[in-house]
Amino acid sequence: MTDTAEKIDYSKTLYLPETDFPMRAGLPQKEPELVKRWQQMDLYKKLRASAAGREKFVLHDGPPYANGNIHIGHALNKILKDVINRSFQMRGYDANYVPGWDCHGLPIEWKIEEENYRAKGKAKPDLKEPAAMIEFRRECRAYAEKWIKVQGDEFQRLGIVGDFENPYLTMNFHAESRIAGELLKIAASGQLYRGSKPIMWSVVERTALAEAEVEYHDYESDTIWVKFPVGKGPDGVKDAFVVIWTTTPWTIPGNRAIAYSSRVAYGLYEVTAAENDFGPRPGEKLIFADKLAEESFAKAKLQYKRLADVTPADLAAITCAHPLKGLGDGYEFAVPLLEGDHVTDDAGTGFVHTAPSHGREDFDVWMAHAREIEARGIETKIPFPVDDGGFYTADAPGLEGARVIDDNGKKGDANDRVIKALIECGALFARGRLKHQYPHSWRSKKPVIFRNTPQWFVYMDKTLPDGTTLRTRALTAIDDTRFVPAAGQNRLRAMIEQRPDWVLSRQRAWGVPICVFVDEHGAVLQDEAVNARILEAFDAEGADAWFAEGAKERFLGNEHDPAKWSQVMDILDVWFDSGSTHTFTLEDRPDLKWPADLYLEGSDQHRGWFHSSLLESAATRGRAPYDAVLTHGFTMDEKGEKMSKSKGNVTAPQEVMKDAGADILRLWVMTSDYADDLRVGKTIIQTNVDAYRKLRNTIRWMLGTLAHDKGEVIALADLPELEQMMLHRLAELDQLVRENYDAFDFKKIARALIDFANVELSAFYFDVRKDALYCDAPSSLRRRSALYVIRMIFDCVVTWLAPMLPFTTEEAWLSRNPSAVSVHLEQFAPVAKEWRNDALAEKWRKIRAIRSVVTGALEIERKDKRIGSSLEAAPVVHVADAALRKALEGQDFSEVCITSGITIKTDAGPVDAFRLAEVPDVAVVPRLAEGVKCARSWRITTDVGSDPDYPDVSARDAAALRELGIRG
C-alpha cells in the first residue's frame, strides 16, 4: 500500500494513557465532597469494624481549648496525629482516634462576662448565690458547645478521621465525676493539703496561676537599692547598713530577712563623697559584695573606700532593722541575715531581699531557717501584705490601699509609695529602671505578681506508703518513657526536679470544684460514703451539683454535722482536668486502652499537658499514662517571626484550604522538620503546591497507563532486568516507609517518595518504558511486565501516601478501583521479600551512571538545536572501565538512553568528547541516528518499510499493528 499514513491514524493505535483523574486537582472543591462522602458512609465506623480484633494503637488526643476557630498550630498538631493514626491503621493495628476538648477555665468565663454582661451593660451576678452560679456555668457550657462544633467541623475539613460523634469533653458529666474522683483519690492518699505559699497570681483575672499558664515578656521594672540598718552584730559593723537590690519595690513591706552566701566575698565600705540629692552621706558605712561595690556606688554617684572584710561568720551574727521602721507601727521587728544557696554576686549587691510572701526562693529560705529564726526570738509568721486585687492590706502598715497592679494590668502606685517612704525613712541608696523578661498570664497577657495566699496543693516530696514520693514516681516514669525528640526527656525531667508543690486551686466559677469538706483546723473529711454521694451526683447532674442549694447537707448526709464542716468552693486548675483525661477516656472506653501508646503536642506542653498528666497519673497510679511523648515546634511566618494579626503575617488554615486545599497544608507539615519551629507563608505554600503538582502528575500518568492493564501477574524470573530493579526499589522503600512511620520521621518518607516519583519514575523508568508501553504489541513481555510493575508501584505509592495525602490518594484509588470503598480501609500494599536484589541494584547504579553522561551530552545537543529529541541521536559511548562495560552486557542501552541507536567502545574517547567529573572513564560523542523516522513510534531506524504492508513504520511497529488487527 502506498498511502498508509493517510489511511491509518497511528495515534489511535497506541496505548496512550487514558484517565478521568484530572491534571488540575481542584482540591478546594473536591475535598469537601470527600469529607461528605466519608461522613455519609461513616468511614470511622468502617475503620473500626475492619480493625476489630487487631492490636490496639492509641494516640490520646491532647485537648484543644473550646474557644475560637482553629489556627495554623491546631492544623499542624491534628495533621501529625492523623498521619500517625492512619499509618498504624494501614499497618495492621486498630488505631482508634477519639478527639477531645478542654472545656472549663477562665477564657470562657471572660468571654461570657464580656459578651453576656459588660457588652450589655449588665452587672455580673453574685456567684455566691447558688442559682446565679449555676446559671453562669450554664452559659459557659453553651459557649464551649458552640466552639466544639465549629472546631470539629474544621478539623474534619483538614481530613482528620476520628470519633467526632462521641468525643471526650472535660465538661461531660461523667468526665466531671471522674476528675473529681481523681482529686478525692489524692486527698484519700494524704497528698492533698491546704497551705499558704507565694504563688503566681493574676490580679486582672483574680486567680492563682500554674507555671504552664505563664509566659515571659519584656517589661520595664523600677529598681531600688535599699539600706537595712544593722541592729545587732560584730563591733565593726554595728553602725553600718546592709544594702539589697530589687526589681520589685512593692515587696519591701513583706521583707522579713536578707540572704547572703558564704561563697561570696563581702567588704565594709565608707562613703567619702556624695553627689546625689538623696541617699548615703559621707561617713556612712555600707556592706556589699566586693565584686559589685564599684557598680553600686557609681549608680548612687558616690565615692568610697574599702575598710575591711566582712566574713560569713560576721554576716550570720547580724540582725538588721526593717528599712520602713518608723512608718506606722508594723515594722518594729528584726530582720535576720540567712545563708541562701541562691545568692550570687552576678548582679545587685550580693545580698537578696527576702520577702517570703512574694517569692518561692524567699519562702524556701525562710522556712529552711524557721527554727534558727525562732531561736533568735524573731516571729516566723508569714504576712499577707497584698490581697487578690493587688491592694496592700493591713500587713503593709502605712501603705494600705496602694495597689501593685490595677484591673487593666497597668502598674499601680505601690512602687512610688514605697520609694517615697524609703526616702522619708532615709533608707534608699539608689533607684533606676530595668527592662527584662517578666512573667505574664498567657490568657490576659498582663503581668502577674507573687503573693502569699491560702491554696490547695499536692505534695511533691511527701513519702507515700510504698516509700516513693510524687516527685520520685514522676522521675522514674520519665525514665521509662520514649521521647521524640529525645531532648524532651531532659526538659521534662528538669521541670519535675525543680518544681514546687502542685497548686490545684483556682478562684473562679467554671470548672470542677475541689469537692472536699474541711474542719476548723483545715483537715479534710475522709468518708467514702460522702465521696460516693458526690461522685454519683456529679455523674448524673454534673459538677453543678456542688453549687446547688442544699449541696452541703446533701453530701454530708446524716453522719456529719454541717456546722462543723466547711464546703470548699475553689475550682480545680484546668490542667488537672486535662491531666485526668486518661481516666475517663482511655480507661473508661472499651475501644481504647490504658496507658496510651503516644501523647503528641507542642513543646510547650512539657510544662503543660505532658506535665499535669504525668503528675496526676503518678499520684494515683504510680506511672505515666503514656509510653511515648512526641513534641512539635511552633508555627512562624516565613521570616521566622511570631505570627500576629497586627503584623498581618498570620497564615490561617481556613484560607489555605480555600485557596489550595487541605492536602497542600498536609504536605507542608510532612515536608517540614516538625521538631523545630515551622515556617509557613504564601511562598512556602506555593512551593508545596508545585511539589504536589508533580506528584499528582506522576499518579495521573500511572492511572492513565493502567487503563490498559489486564491484571496479569508476571513471575519475577520472567521480568526484564529493569522491572526487577524497580521492584527492588519498592522493597527498599517499603522498609524505609515502615521504619520511619514507626520513628515518626515523616519528612524522610515524604522526601523519599517525592524523589522516587520525580527522579526515578517520571524522569527515568516511565520515560524509558513509554515506547514499549505505547507501541509494543499486546503480547509483548516487555509491555506486560511494565504494566505489572507499574501496578505494583501504584498500589505501594498510593497506600504509602494515604496517611499523608488522604484526599488525593482516595481520589486516585477510587479512580483506579471504582468498586472500592476507600483507600483508607486498605493496608500498605504487600511487598515480596524476594524483590530485594542488592546485586542487581548495584549493576543498575552503574548503568544509570553511564546513562547520566549520555543524557548530559544530548542535553547540550538539544540546547544548541542540533537535535530536537533524543530519538534523533545515536551517540558513541566510550567506556574505558571494564566493570562499567560489564554492566552494559546484554542491555539494549539505546532503549535505556531513549535514543534510536548507540555504539559502545572500549577506549577513552577523543579529547573533545563530553564527560562528567563524577563518572570517570566514560565519554560521549553525539551523532545523529541513521535511517528513517518511524511514523508510529518516531524512532529513527534502518528497518522502516521492511514490512511491505506497513511501509512507513519500523518492523517492530508493523508487527504490533498486525497483532492489533490493523491492516495496512
ABEGO torsion letter per residue (X at the ends): XAAAAAABBAAAABBBBBBABBABAGAAAAAAAAAAAAAAAGAAAAAAAAABGBBBBBBBBBBBBBBEBBBAAAAAAAAAAAAAAAAAAAAGBBBBBBBBBBABEAAAAAAAAAAAAAAAGBBBBBAABAAAAAAAAAAAAAAAAAAAAAAAAAAAAAGBBBBAABBBBAABAAAAAAAAAAAAAAAAAGABBBBBBBBBBBAAAGBBBBAAABBBBBBBBBBBBBBBBBABEBAAAAABBBBBBBABAAAAAABABBBBBAABBBBBBBBABBABABEBBBGBBBBBBAAAAAAAAAAAGBBBBBABBBBAAAAAABBBBBAABGBEAAAABBBBBBBBAABBAABEAGBBBBBAAABAAAAAAAAAAAAAAAAAGBBABBBBABBAAGBBBAABBGABGBBABBAAGBBBAAAAAAAAAAAAAGABABBBBBBBBBBBBAAAGBBBBBBBBBBBBBBAABBBAAGBBAAAAAAAAAAABBBOBAAAAAAAAAAAAABBBBBABBBBABEBBBBBBBBAAGBBBBBAAAAAAAAAAAAAAEAAAAABBGAAAAAAEAABBAAABBBBABBBBAAAAAAAAAAAAAAABAABBOBBABBBBBAAAAABAAAAAAAAAAAAAGBBABABBBBBBBBBBAAGBBBBAAAGABBBAAAAAAAAEAAAAAAAAAABBAABBBBBEAAAAAAAAAAAAAAAAAAAAAAAAAAABAGBBBBAAABBAAAAAAAAAAAAAAAAAAAAAAAGBAAAAAAAAAAAAAAAAAABAAAAAAAAAAABBAABAAAAAAAAAAAAAAAAAAAAAAAABAAAAAAAAAAABAABABAAABBBBBBBAAABBAAAAAAAAAAAAAAAAAAAAAAAAAAAGABABAAABBBBBBBABAAAAAAABGBBAAAAAGBABBBBBABAEBAABBBBAABBGBBBBBBBBBEBBBAAAGBBBAABGABAABAABBAAAAAAAAAAGBBX
